Amino acid sequence: MQVGRGYGPVTTFESSTNGILEYRSNAFGGTLKGDLIATQYTTQNPALQGKTYRVQLWSNGQVKSSYVMSQFSGLAAENGLHGEIVMPRVGKNAVAVLQPVYPNPGAPFVVSVTPKIGQGGQRILVGGNNFKPGLKAYVGGKPCTKVAEVYGSSFKCTTPYGSGLVAVEVINPGGAKSKKFGGDFQYL
């Protein structure tokens, strides 16, 4: 895809959408990673809950598939720390959450990195499962230093210097290692 050229719509929906995000989490075994999540929300009719769409793209940016993944929605969508999709339901005093349910894999499991874009020497928050005190973290294959605030589902560390779109890997004491999905952190 070339920047600046008009290619028309990526996909069409039965009516306009309110929000769109690129899903960047490793939840769901990484199957949603890189897909677009679009929300369609209304406050006009209390009976309508809106819809949440999943748009899968080929590597060239063309649509592979587009379908309704949920019969409710919110005004916009945001990736949560543990892979959930959080959507405010404005005018209804509520928040809709699509939360992944997956078994505890036993080994550490990296779900998300916040912020997702940055530079070397930056503090990041890694969310996931099975993080143990004394863990070692790697960003793009290089050690992430000053690991702190290790809880079962998150920890913080300072990124090494690097470049490109890279994976974050975690190794717990005893050698249990997280699966690498890639594309967890983007260097500026």
HUCOR-V246548 format. One record per pair of residues at least 24 apart in sequence whose C-alpha atoms are under 7 Angstrom apart, sorted by the first residue. I is the first residue (numbers start at 1). J is the second residue. Records with the same first field share a line. If there is no record, write none. Layout:
# HUCOR-V246548
I: J + J
This chain:
# HUCOR-V246548
1: 60 + 61
10: 62 + 63
11: 63
16: 40
18: 75 + 76
19: 75 + 76 + 77
20: 76 + 77
21: 77 + 78
23: 79
25: 83 + 111 + 112
26: 110 + 111 + 112 + 181
27: 83 + 100 + 111
28: 100
30: 181
39: 73 + 74 + 75 + 76 + 77
40: 73
41: 73 + 74 + 75
43: 91
49: 73
81: 112 + 127
82: 111 + 112 + 127 + 128
83: 111 + 112
106: 130
107: 176 + 177 + 178
108: 170 + 172 + 176 + 177 + 178
109: 178 + 179
110: 178
112: 184
113: 184 + 185
116: 184 + 185 + 186
117: 185 + 186 + 187 + 188
118: 186 + 187 + 188
119: 161 + 187 + 188
120: 159 + 160 + 161 + 162
121: 158 + 159 + 160 + 161
122: 158 + 159
123: 156 + 157 + 158 + 159
124: 156 + 157 + 158
125: 154 + 155 + 156 + 157
126: 154 + 155 + 156
127: 153 + 154 + 155
128: 153 + 154
129: 153
131: 172
132: 172
134: 172 + 173
135: 170 + 171 + 172 + 173
136: 170 + 171 + 172
137: 169 + 170 + 171
138: 168 + 169 + 170
139: 166 + 167 + 168 + 169
140: 166 + 167 + 168
162: 187
163: 187
